[in-house]
């Protein structure tokens, strides 16, 4: 799935899920080190665990962050 982000530096997040487990995550744009770190940490985790850990994280003065946007993307995938 490809999710168009809002309010963050990266423009989109693409990911693959098999049997409710995250298999791959890629952030387009944004802070490459942070995006790579988030991607490596969440691969192999159940979708609901990732949502509960990342939802609501803010980046500085922004009301969202790349991790929060990933949680929103995963919630959209669940629908």
Buried (B, 14 or more C-beta within 10 A) or exposed (E): EEBEBEEBBBEBBEBEBEEEBBEEBBBEEBBEEBBEEBBEBBBEBBBEEBBEBBBEBEBEEEEBBBBBBBBBBBBEBEE
